[in-house]
Amino acid sequence: FVPLLVSKLVCVVTKKC
């Protein structure tokens, strides 16, 4: 589990970068 990776994924999926 990589929190940073998850955060980036959420960022891209929700388009809130």
N, C-alpha and C positions, 0 to 999 in steps of 0.2 A: 504493500500500500504506500503510494507516494502522494502525500497531500499537495505538493506543488503541481504534480501532474494533474491531479483531480481539479485543482483550482483553475488551471489553464483550460481544461476540458469544459468546465462550467462556464468559463469566460467566453469560450468560442461558441458553445451551444446557446447560451443566453444572449450572445452578441453584446456582452457588457464588458468590454475590455478597456 
